[in-house]
């Protein structure tokens, strides 16, 4: 069972085990949503959402926010986060 699918990480869509990366991804989604007042990844279906998440494409946060915040969200929503 999961919470909202809007915060599902690429690892979860790939059926990999839950780990700290999943929490960091969710934090990035939350910070993005608080800044832009919309989901970073949005789709009409779970399969559509998975495609967007796995590609890692989202609209950047507005430049009205600080560079450190924008950089943090970019790192947290990186599909190649290490």
MARMAR-416039 format. One record per atom (N, C-alpha, C, O, CB): residue number from 1; residue in three letters; chain; atom name; z, x, y. Coordinates in Angstrom, 3 decimals, always signed. Glycine has a CB too. Layout:
<sites>
SITE  i  aa  ch  at  w  u  v
SITE  NUM  ALA  A  CA  Z  X  Y
...
</sites>
This chain:
<sites>
SITE  i  aa  ch  at  w  u  v
SITE  1  UNK  A  N  +0.000  +0.841  -1.167
SITE  1  UNK  A  CA  +0.000  +0.000  +0.000
SITE  1  UNK  A  C  +0.000  +0.893  +1.238
SITE  1  UNK  A  O  +0.663  +1.930  +1.270
SITE  1  UNK  A  CB  +1.214  -0.961  -0.007
SITE  2  UNK  A  N  -0.752  +0.476  +2.255
SITE  2  UNK  A  CA  -0.838  +1.254  +3.480
SITE  2  UNK  A  C  -0.533  +0.378  +4.675
SITE  2  UNK  A  O  -0.471  -0.847  +4.567
SITE  2  UNK  A  CB  -2.220  +1.893  +3.624
SITE  3  UNK  A  N  -0.346  +1.013  +5.807
SITE  3  UNK  A  CA  -0.193  +0.288  +7.061
SITE  3  UNK  A  C  -1.573  -0.037  +7.602
SITE  3  UNK  A  O  -2.483  -0.371  +6.842
SITE  3  UNK  A  CB  +0.632  +1.108  +8.092
SITE  4  UNK  A  N  -1.726  +0.060  +8.902
SITE  4  UNK  A  CA  -3.015  -0.233  +9.505
SITE  4  UNK  A  C  -4.064  +0.786  +9.065
SITE  4  UNK  A  O  -3.780  +1.984  +9.039
SITE  4  UNK  A  CB  -2.896  -0.252  +11.029
SITE  5  UNK  A  N  -5.244  +0.344  +8.727
SITE  5  UNK  A  CA  -6.286  +1.292  +8.320
SITE  5  UNK  A  C  -6.806  +2.130  +9.484
SITE  5  UNK  A  O  -7.464  +3.146  +9.264
SITE  5  UNK  A  CB  -7.438  +0.547  +7.680
SITE  6  UNK  A  N  -6.520  +1.720  +10.715
SITE  6  UNK  A  CA  -7.005  +2.470  +11.874
SITE  6  UNK  A  C  -6.402  +3.869  +11.964
SITE  6  UNK  A  O  -6.948  +4.727  +12.657
SITE  6  UNK  A  CB  -6.701  +1.707  +13.142
SITE  7  UNK  A  N  -5.303  +4.112  +11.287
SITE  7  UNK  A  CA  -4.663  +5.423  +11.329
SITE  7  UNK  A  C  -4.858  +6.212  +10.032
SITE  7  UNK  A  O  -4.248  +7.265  +9.851
SITE  7  UNK  A  CB  -3.183  +5.261  +11.611
SITE  8  UNK  A  N  -5.694  +5.714  +9.141
SITE  8  UNK  A  CA  -5.926  +6.421  +7.865
SITE  8  UNK  A  C  -6.655  +7.742  +8.118
SITE  8  UNK  A  O  -7.616  +7.801  +8.884
SITE  8  UNK  A  CB  -6.750  +5.532  +6.883
SITE  9  UNK  A  N  -6.186  +8.774  +7.473
SITE  9  UNK  A  CA  -6.759  +10.104  +7.653
SITE  9  UNK  A  C  -7.963  +10.318  +6.732
SITE  9  UNK  A  O  -8.159  +9.578  +5.768
SITE  9  UNK  A  CB  -5.697  +11.177  +7.391
SITE  10  UNK  A  N  -8.768  +11.343  +7.042
SITE  10  UNK  A  CA  -9.885  +11.663  +6.145
SITE  10  UNK  A  C  -9.406  +11.925  +4.712
SITE  10  UNK  A  O  -10.083  +11.558  +3.752
SITE  10  UNK  A  CB  -10.648  +12.887  +6.671
SITE  11  UNK  A  N  -8.245  +12.557  +4.573
SITE  11  UNK  A  CA  -7.710  +12.837  +3.235
SITE  11  UNK  A  C  -7.457  +11.548  +2.464
SITE  11  UNK  A  O  -7.726  +11.476  +1.265
SITE  11  UNK  A  CB  -6.412  +13.650  +3.335
SITE  12  UNK  A  N  -6.949  +10.544  +3.141
SITE  12  UNK  A  CA  -6.692  +9.273  +2.465
SITE  12  UNK  A  C  -7.997  +8.601  +2.037
SITE  12  UNK  A  O  -8.064  +8.018  +0.955
SITE  12  UNK  A  CB  -5.894  +8.338  +3.379
SITE  13  UNK  A  N  -9.023  +8.677  +2.868
SITE  13  UNK  A  CA  -10.306  +8.099  +2.495
SITE  13  UNK  A  C  -10.962  +8.869  +1.356
SITE  13  UNK  A  O  -11.815  +8.329  +0.652
SITE  13  UNK  A  CB  -11.231  +8.064  +3.696
SITE  14  UNK  A  N  -10.569  +10.129  +1.170
SITE  14  UNK  A  CA  -11.093  +10.945  +0.061
SITE  14  UNK  A  C  -10.186  +10.867  -1.164
SITE  14  UNK  A  O  -10.407  +11.573  -2.148
SITE  14  UNK  A  CB  -11.249  +12.410  +0.502
SITE  15  UNK  A  N  -9.161  +10.004  -1.105
SITE  15  UNK  A  CA  -8.209  +9.794  -2.206
SITE  15  UNK  A  C  -7.445  +11.070  -2.563
SITE  15  UNK  A  O  -7.087  +11.282  -3.722
SITE  15  UNK  A  CB  -8.944  +9.277  -3.439
SITE  16  UNK  A  N  -7.197  +11.915  -1.563
SITE  16  UNK  A  CA  -6.390  +13.111  -1.765
SITE  16  UNK  A  C  -4.922  +12.738  -1.601
SITE  16  UNK  A  O  -4.606  +11.710  -1.003
SITE  16  UNK  A  CB  -6.796  +14.243  -0.770
SITE  17  UNK  A  N  -4.026  +13.568  -2.127
SITE  17  UNK  A  CA  -2.592  +13.265  -2.015
SITE  17  UNK  A  C  -2.125  +13.229  -0.559
SITE  17  UNK  A  O  -2.649  +13.945  +0.294
SITE  17  UNK  A  CB  -1.774  +14.300  -2.791
SITE  18  UNK  A  N  -1.152  +12.398  -0.300
SITE  18  UNK  A  CA  -0.536  +12.285  +1.018
SITE  18  UNK  A  C  +0.179  +13.587  +1.337
SITE  18  UNK  A  O  +0.895  +14.126  +0.494
SITE  18  UNK  A  CB  +0.448  +11.082  +1.081
SITE  19  UNK  A  N  -0.011  +14.099  +2.558
SITE  19  UNK  A  CA  +0.719  +15.289  +2.986
SITE  19  UNK  A  C  +0.908  +15.252  +4.504
SITE  19  UNK  A  O  +0.613  +14.241  +5.140
SITE  19  UNK  A  CB  -0.031  +16.585  +2.555
SITE  20  UNK  A  N  +1.384  +16.320  +5.068
SITE  20  UNK  A  CA  +1.688  +16.355  +6.495
SITE  20  UNK  A  C  +0.455  +16.114  +7.353
SITE  20  UNK  A  O  +0.582  +15.615  +8.471
SITE  20  UNK  A  CB  +2.310  +17.682  +6.859
SITE  21  UNK  A  N  -0.743  +16.454  +6.862
SITE  21  UNK  A  CA  -1.963  +16.248  +7.641
SITE  21  UNK  A  C  -2.165  +14.768  +7.951
SITE  21  UNK  A  O  -2.675  +14.418  +9.015
SITE  21  UNK  A  CB  -3.181  +16.803  +6.888
SITE  22  UNK  A  N  -1.770  +13.911  +7.032
SITE  22  UNK  A  CA  -1.902  +12.475  +7.231
SITE  22  UNK  A  C  -1.039  +12.021  +8.401
SITE  22  UNK  A  O  -1.472  +11.192  +9.201
SITE  22  UNK  A  CB  -1.517  +11.715  +5.953
SITE  23  UNK  A  N  +0.163  +12.547  +8.512
SITE  23  UNK  A  CA  +1.054  +12.187  +9.618
SITE  23  UNK  A  C  +0.523  +12.725  +10.944
SITE  23  UNK  A  O  +0.604  +12.044  +11.966
SITE  23  UNK  A  CB  +2.472  +12.721  +9.362
SITE  24  UNK  A  N  -0.016  +13.936  +10.933
SITE  24  UNK  A  CA  -0.575  +14.509  +12.159
SITE  24  UNK  A  C  -1.790  +13.714  +12.622
SITE  24  UNK  A  O  -1.964  +13.483  +13.819
SITE  24  UNK  A  CB  -0.958  +15.980  +11.939
SITE  25  UNK  A  N  -2.624  +13.299  +11.684
SITE  25  UNK  A  CA  -3.786  +12.472  +12.010
SITE  25  UNK  A  C  -3.326  +11.162  +12.658
SITE  25  UNK  A  O  -3.865  +10.753  +13.686
SITE  25  UNK  A  CB  -4.630  +12.185  +10.737
SITE  26  UNK  A  N  -2.333  +10.512  +12.058
SITE  26  UNK  A  CA  -1.823  +9.250  +12.586
SITE  26  UNK  A  C  -1.256  +9.436  +13.993
SITE  26  UNK  A  O  -1.437  +8.575  +14.854
SITE  26  UNK  A  CB  -0.748  +8.677  +11.653
SITE  27  UNK  A  N  -0.576  +10.547  +14.229
SITE  27  UNK  A  CA  -0.064  +10.849  +15.563
SITE  27  UNK  A  C  -1.223  +10.972  +16.547
SITE  27  UNK  A  O  -1.143  +10.457  +17.662
SITE  27  UNK  A  CB  +0.777  +12.148  +15.548
SITE  28  UNK  A  N  -2.294  +11.648  +16.149
SITE  28  UNK  A  CA  -3.475  +11.765  +17.009
SITE  28  UNK  A  C  -4.067  +10.406  +17.324
SITE  28  UNK  A  O  -4.450  +10.142  +18.464
SITE  28  UNK  A  CB  -4.527  +12.646  +16.352
SITE  29  UNK  A  N  -4.147  +9.542  +16.320
SITE  29  UNK  A  CA  -4.655  +8.177  +16.537
SITE  29  UNK  A  C  -3.776  +7.412  +17.507
SITE  29  UNK  A  O  -4.274  +6.696  +18.376
SITE  29  UNK  A  CB  -4.745  +7.417  +15.209
SITE  30  UNK  A  N  -2.482  +7.562  +17.360
SITE  30  UNK  A  CA  -1.539  +6.864  +18.234
SITE  30  UNK  A  C  -1.637  +7.373  +19.667
SITE  30  UNK  A  O  -1.680  +6.570  +20.599
SITE  30  UNK  A  CB  -0.109  +7.030  +17.715
SITE  31  UNK  A  N  -1.672  +8.681  +19.863
SITE  31  UNK  A  CA  -1.805  +9.241  +21.215
SITE  31  UNK  A  C  -3.120  +8.819  +21.858
SITE  31  UNK  A  O  -3.168  +8.508  +23.048
SITE  31  UNK  A  CB  -1.713  +10.774  +21.174
SITE  32  UNK  A  N  -4.182  +8.810  +21.064
SITE  32  UNK  A  CA  -5.484  +8.373  +21.554
SITE  32  UNK  A  C  -5.405  +6.926  +22.015
SITE  32  UNK  A  O  -5.855  +6.591  +23.111
SITE  32  UNK  A  CB  -6.562  +8.536  +20.465
SITE  33  UNK  A  N  -4.840  +6.080  +21.185
SITE  33  UNK  A  CA  -4.756  +4.658  +21.492
SITE  33  UNK  A  C  -3.887  +4.403  +22.723
SITE  33  UNK  A  O  -4.206  +3.527  +23.527
SITE  33  UNK  A  CB  -4.202  +3.894  +20.293
SITE  34  UNK  A  N  -2.812  +5.143  +22.880
SITE  34  UNK  A  CA  -1.948  +4.986  +24.046
SITE  34  UNK  A  C  -2.667  +5.421  +25.323
SITE  34  UNK  A  O  -2.419  +4.868  +26.394
SITE  34  UNK  A  CB  -0.657  +5.793  +23.864
SITE  35  UNK  A  N  -3.542  +6.395  +25.215
SITE  35  UNK  A  CA  -4.263  +6.907  +26.375
SITE  35  UNK  A  C  -5.469  +6.043  +26.739
SITE  35  UNK  A  O  -5.692  +5.754  +27.914
SITE  35  UNK  A  CB  -4.714  +8.327  +26.114
SITE  36  UNK  A  N  -6.232  +5.637  +25.755
SITE  36  UNK  A  CA  -7.482  +4.905  +25.998
SITE  36  UNK  A  C  -7.370  +3.399  +25.836
SITE  36  UNK  A  O  -8.304  +2.665  +26.159
SITE  36  UNK  A  CB  -8.534  +5.405  +25.078
SITE  37  UNK  A  N  -6.232  +2.938  +25.339
SITE  37  UNK  A  CA  -5.999  +1.510  +25.102
SITE  37  UNK  A  C  -7.024  +0.906  +24.154
SITE  37  UNK  A  O  -7.398  -0.260  +24.280
SITE  37  UNK  A  CB  -6.019  +0.756  +26.415
SITE  38  UNK  A  N  -7.467  +1.713  +23.209
SITE  38  UNK  A  CA  -8.345  +1.254  +22.126
SITE  38  UNK  A  C  -8.238  +2.241  +20.976
SITE  38  UNK  A  O  -7.759  +3.360  +21.155
SITE  38  UNK  A  CB  -9.833  +1.116  +22.609
SITE  39  UNK  A  N  -8.680  +1.831  +19.804
SITE  39  UNK  A  CA  -8.627  +2.708  +18.629
SITE  39  UNK  A  C  -9.612  +3.858  +18.761
SITE  39  UNK  A  O  -10.693  +3.701  +19.328
SITE  39  UNK  A  CB  -8.919  +1.914  +17.352
SITE  40  UNK  A  N  -9.236  +4.999  +18.239
SITE  40  UNK  A  CA  -10.164  +6.135  +18.214
SITE  40  UNK  A  C  -11.339  +5.827  +17.302
SITE  40  UNK  A  O  -12.482  +6.167  +17.607
SITE  40  UNK  A  CB  -9.447  +7.424  +17.748
SITE  41  UNK  A  N  -11.051  +5.184  +16.190
SITE  41  UNK  A  CA  -12.068  +4.829  +15.206
SITE  41  UNK  A  C  -11.956  +3.324  +14.974
SITE  41  UNK  A  O  -10.889  +2.824  +14.615
SITE  41  UNK  A  CB  -11.892  +5.644  +13.856
SITE  42  UNK  A  N  -13.048  +2.612  +15.177
SITE  42  UNK  A  CA  -13.026  +1.162  +15.036
SITE  42  UNK  A  C  -14.282  +0.714  +14.305
SITE  42  UNK  A  O  -15.361  +1.263  +14.529
SITE  42  UNK  A  CB  -12.915  +0.468  +16.417
SITE  43  UNK  A  N  -14.151  -0.262  +13.445
SITE  43  UNK  A  CA  -15.289  -0.775  +12.687
SITE  43  UNK  A  C  -14.989  -2.187  +12.217
SITE  43  UNK  A  O  -13.847  -2.643  +12.258
SITE  43  UNK  A  CB  -15.614  +0.140  +11.484
SITE  44  UNK  A  N  -16.025  -2.866  +11.775
SITE  44  UNK  A  CA  -15.895  -4.235  +11.287
SITE  44  UNK  A  C  -15.370  -4.305  +9.853
SITE  44  UNK  A  O  -14.895  -5.352  +9.414
SITE  44  UNK  A  CB  -17.230  -4.935  +11.371
SITE  45  UNK  A  N  -15.457  -3.188  +9.123
SITE  45  UNK  A  CA  -15.032  -3.179  +7.723
SITE  45  UNK  A  C  -14.346  -1.859  +7.401
SITE  45  UNK  A  O  -14.469  -0.881  +8.139
SITE  45  UNK  A  CB  -16.238  -3.409  +6.778
SITE  46  UNK  A  N  -13.627  -1.848  +6.293
SITE  46  UNK  A  CA  -12.956  -0.624  +5.857
SITE  46  UNK  A  C  -13.974  +0.463  +5.518
SITE  46  UNK  A  O  -13.741  +1.636  +5.810
SITE  46  UNK  A  CB  -12.060  -0.907  +4.642
SITE  47  UNK  A  N  -15.084  +0.095  +4.912
SITE  47  UNK  A  CA  -16.103  +1.102  +4.578
SITE  47  UNK  A  C  -16.730  +1.669  +5.849
SITE  47  UNK  A  O  -17.014  +2.864  +5.921
SITE  47  UNK  A  CB  -17.198  +0.491  +3.670
SITE  48  UNK  A  N  -16.947  +0.817  +6.850
SITE  48  UNK  A  CA  -17.472  +1.308  +8.120
SITE  48  UNK  A  C  -16.484  +2.230  +8.814
SITE  48  UNK  A  O  -16.873  +3.230  +9.418
SITE  48  UNK  A  CB  -17.820  +0.144  +9.030
SITE  49  UNK  A  N  -15.212  +1.889  +8.726
SITE  49  UNK  A  CA  -14.169  +2.719  +9.307
SITE  49  UNK  A  C  -14.111  +4.074  +8.613
SITE  49  UNK  A  O  -13.958  +5.105  +9.269
SITE  49  UNK  A  CB  -12.812  +2.016  +9.217
SITE  50  UNK  A  N  -14.231  +4.074  +7.293
SITE  50  UNK  A  CA  -14.166  +5.337  +6.547
SITE  50  UNK  A  C  -15.303  +6.267  +6.954
SITE  50  UNK  A  O  -15.099  +7.476  +7.061
SITE  50  UNK  A  CB  -14.218  +5.073  +5.033
SITE  51  UNK  A  N  -16.484  +5.727  +7.179
SITE  51  UNK  A  CA  -17.621  +6.557  +7.597
SITE  51  UNK  A  C  -17.330  +7.204  +8.943
SITE  51  UNK  A  O  -17.575  +8.396  +9.125
SITE  51  UNK  A  CB  -18.918  +5.717  +7.675
SITE  52  UNK  A  N  -16.813  +6.432  +9.879
SITE  52  UNK  A  CA  -16.499  +6.980  +11.201
SITE  52  UNK  A  C  -15.409  +8.038  +11.131
SITE  52  UNK  A  O  -15.511  +9.077  +11.783
SITE  52  UNK  A  CB  -16.072  +5.866  +12.144
SITE  53  UNK  A  N  -14.370  +7.784  +10.348
SITE  53  UNK  A  CA  -13.279  +8.752  +10.226
SITE  53  UNK  A  C  -13.771  +10.030  +9.561
SITE  53  UNK  A  O  -13.458  +11.127  +10.024
SITE  53  UNK  A  CB  -12.108  +8.153  +9.425
SITE  54  UNK  A  N  -14.530  +9.906  +8.491
SITE  54  UNK  A  CA  -14.995  +11.087  +7.759
SITE  54  UNK  A  C  -15.961  +11.936  +8.583
SITE  54  UNK  A  O  -16.057  +13.146  +8.377
SITE  54  UNK  A  CB  -15.666  +10.663  +6.464
SITE  55  UNK  A  N  -16.671  +11.309  +9.508
SITE  55  UNK  A  CA  -17.546  +12.061  +10.411
SITE  55  UNK  A  C  -16.759  +12.654  +11.570
SITE  55  UNK  A  O  -17.175  +13.645  +12.170
SITE  55  UNK  A  CB  -18.665  +11.164  +10.945
SITE  56  UNK  A  N  -15.611  +12.039  +11.885
SITE  56  UNK  A  CA  -14.760  +12.542  +12.960
SITE  56  UNK  A  C  -15.314  +12.300  +14.350
SITE  56  UNK  A  O  -14.956  +13.012  +15.288
SITE  56  UNK  A  CB  -14.536  +13.994  +12.777
SITE  57  UNK  A  N  -16.179  +11.311  +14.499
SITE  57  UNK  A  CA  -16.778  +11.023  +15.808
SITE  57  UNK  A  C  -15.991  +9.947  +16.541
SITE  57  UNK  A  O  -15.759  +8.858  +16.015
SITE  57  UNK  A  CB  -18.241  +10.584  +15.646
SITE  58  UNK  A  N  -15.588  +10.267  +17.751
SITE  58  UNK  A  CA  -14.891  +9.314  +18.603
SITE  58  UNK  A  C  -15.162  +9.688  +20.048
SITE  58  UNK  A  O  -15.528  +10.826  +20.344
SITE  58  UNK  A  CB  -13.361  +9.292  +18.305
SITE  59  UNK  A  N  -14.985  +8.736  +20.941
SITE  59  UNK  A  CA  -15.176  +8.979  +22.369
SITE  59  UNK  A  C  -13.985  +9.777  +22.889
SITE  59  UNK  A  O  -12.832  +9.457  +22.597
SITE  59  UNK  A  CB  -15.338  +7.635  +23.157
SITE  60  UNK  A  N  -14.275  +10.801  +23.651
SITE  60  UNK  A  CA  -13.215  +11.664  +24.171
SITE  60  UNK  A  C  -12.290  +10.895  +25.116
SITE  60  UNK  A  O  -12.682  +9.908  +25.738
SITE  60  UNK  A  CB  -13.821  +12.874  +24.895
SITE  61  UNK  A  N  -11.070  +11.373  +25.200
SITE  61  UNK  A  CA  -10.103  +10.805  +26.134
SITE  61  UNK  A  C  -10.559  +11.113  +27.555
SITE  61  UNK  A  O  -11.116  +12.178  +27.819
SITE  61  UNK  A  CB  -8.670  +11.366  +25.874
SITE  62  UNK  A  N  -10.322  +10.187  +28.457
SITE  62  UNK  A  CA  -10.713  +10.325  +29.854
SITE  62  UNK  A  C  -10.166  +11.619  +30.461
SITE  62  UNK  A  O  -9.068  +12.066  +30.128
SITE  62  UNK  A  CB  -10.227  +9.120  +30.659
SITE  63  UNK  A  N  -10.953  +12.204  +31.352
SITE  63  UNK  A  CA  -10.532  +13.439  +32.017
SITE  63  UNK  A  C  -9.398  +13.197  +33.013
SITE  63  UNK  A  O  -8.880  +14.154  +33.589
SITE  63  UNK  A  CB  -11.716  +14.076  +32.731
SITE  64  UNK  A  N  -9.002  +11.945  +33.229
SITE  64  UNK  A  CA  -7.853  +11.674  +34.103
SITE  64  UNK  A  C  -6.556  +12.162  +33.466
SITE  64  UNK  A  O  -5.546  +12.323  +34.152
SITE  64  UNK  A  CB  -7.754  +10.170  +34.412
SITE  65  UNK  A  N  -6.583  +12.398  +32.154
SITE  65  UNK  A  CA  -5.406  +12.899  +31.448
SITE  65  UNK  A  C  -5.434  +14.418  +31.419
SITE  65  UNK  A  O  -6.492  +15.033  +31.552
SITE  65  UNK  A  CB  -5.339  +12.332  +30.012
SITE  66  UNK  A  N  -4.288  +15.004  +31.248
SITE  66  UNK  A  CA  -4.167  +16.466  +31.301
SITE  66  UNK  A  C  -4.956  +17.135  +30.179
SITE  66  UNK  A  O  -5.158  +16.569  +29.105
SITE  66  UNK  A  CB  -2.697  +16.881  +31.217
SITE  67  UNK  A  N  -5.388  +18.344  +30.465
SITE  67  UNK  A  CA  -6.114  +19.116  +29.457
SITE  67  UNK  A  C  -5.249  +19.363  +28.219
SITE  67  UNK  A  O  -5.760  +19.264  +27.104
SITE  67  UNK  A  CB  -6.581  +20.452  +30.048
SITE  68  UNK  A  N  -3.955  +19.681  +28.372
SITE  68  UNK  A  CA  -3.131  +19.859  +27.174
SITE  68  UNK  A  C  -3.094  +18.604  +26.283
SITE  68  UNK  A  O  -3.136  +18.717  +25.058
SITE  68  UNK  A  CB  -1.715  +20.236  +27.582
SITE  69  UNK  A  N  -3.017  +17.424  +26.885
SITE  69  UNK  A  CA  -3.031  +16.196  +26.080
SITE  69  UNK  A  C  -4.380  +16.029  +25.392
SITE  69  UNK  A  O  -4.435  +15.715  +24.203
SITE  69  UNK  A  CB  -2.724  +14.961  +26.959
SITE  70  UNK  A  N  -5.457  +16.234  +26.121
SITE  70  UNK  A  CA  -6.791  +16.090  +25.527
SITE  70  UNK  A  C  -7.002  +17.099  +24.394
SITE  70  UNK  A  O  -7.570  +16.767  +23.354
SITE  70  UNK  A  CB  -7.879  +16.271  +26.604
SITE  71  UNK  A  N  -6.539  +18.329  +24.609
SITE  71  UNK  A  CA  -6.663  +19.353  +23.560
SITE  71  UNK  A  C  -5.824  +18.998  +22.334
SITE  71  UNK  A  O  -6.259  +19.197  +21.200
SITE  71  UNK  A  CB  -6.239  +20.729  +24.102
SITE  72  UNK  A  N  -4.626  +18.474  +22.564
SITE  72  UNK  A  CA  -3.756  +18.096  +21.445
SITE  72  UNK  A  C  -4.407  +17.000  +20.610
SITE  72  UNK  A  O  -4.433  +17.089  +19.382
SITE  72  UNK  A  CB  -2.380  +17.625  +21.960
SITE  73  UNK  A  N  -4.930  +15.972  +21.262
SITE  73  UNK  A  CA  -5.582  +14.885  +20.530
SITE  73  UNK  A  C  -6.792  +15.410  +19.770
SITE  73  UNK  A  O  -7.027  +15.017  +18.628
SITE  73  UNK  A  CB  -6.003  +13.756  +21.491
SITE  74  UNK  A  N  -7.561  +16.296  +20.400
SITE  74  UNK  A  CA  -8.726  +16.885  +19.721
SITE  74  UNK  A  C  -8.303  +17.621  +18.459
SITE  74  UNK  A  O  -8.956  +17.499  +17.423
SITE  74  UNK  A  CB  -9.474  +17.845  +20.662
SITE  75  UNK  A  N  -7.223  +18.380  +18.534
SITE  75  UNK  A  CA  -6.735  +19.108  +17.355
SITE  75  UNK  A  C  -6.208  +18.163  +16.290
SITE  75  UNK  A  O  -6.478  +18.343  +15.102
SITE  75  UNK  A  CB  -5.642  +20.092  +17.754
SITE  76  UNK  A  N  -5.464  +17.168  +16.711
SITE  76  UNK  A  CA  -4.884  +16.232  +15.744
SITE  76  UNK  A  C  -5.939  +15.390  +15.044
SITE  76  UNK  A  O  -5.749  +14.985  +13.897
SITE  76  UNK  A  CB  -3.892  +15.325  +16.433
SITE  77  UNK  A  N  -7.049  +15.122  +15.723
SITE  77  UNK  A  CA  -8.117  +14.308  +15.129
SITE  77  UNK  A  C  -9.271  +15.161  +14.603
SITE  77  UNK  A  O  -10.391  +14.680  +14.436
SITE  77  UNK  A  CB  -8.645  +13.313  +16.154
SITE  78  UNK  A  N  -8.979  +16.416  +14.349
SITE  78  UNK  A  CA  -9.990  +17.292  +13.747
SITE  78  UNK  A  C  -10.064  +17.054  +12.255
SITE  78  UNK  A  O  -9.036  +17.067  +11.577
SITE  78  UNK  A  CB  -9.678  +18.770  +14.033
SITE  79  UNK  A  N  -11.254  +16.837  +11.731
SITE  79  UNK  A  CA  -11.377  +16.600  +10.292
SITE  79  UNK  A  C  -11.247  +17.903  +9.508
SITE  79  UNK  A  O  -11.117  +17.882  +8.284
SITE  79  UNK  A  CB  -12.719  +15.926  +9.974
SITE  80  UNK  A  N  -11.282  +19.033  +10.207
SITE  80  UNK  A  CA  -11.123  +20.340  +9.545
SITE  80  UNK  A  C  -9.816  +20.987  +9.928
SITE  80  UNK  A  O  -9.711  +22.213  +9.935
SITE  80  UNK  A  CB  -12.281  +21.273  +9.897
SITE  81  UNK  A  N  -8.808  +20.180  +10.251
SITE  81  UNK  A  CA  -7.508  +20.700  +10.680
SITE  81  UNK  A  C  -6.889  +21.557  +9.569
SITE  81  UNK  A  O  -6.893  +21.173  +8.399
SITE  81  UNK  A  CB  -6.553  +19.535  +11.062
SITE  82  UNK  A  N  -6.356  +22.728  +9.956
SITE  82  UNK  A  CA  -5.742  +23.630  +8.972
SITE  82  UNK  A  C  -4.309  +23.883  +9.311
SITE  82  UNK  A  O  -3.627  +24.618  +8.597
SITE  82  UNK  A  CB  -6.491  +24.948  +8.893
</sites>
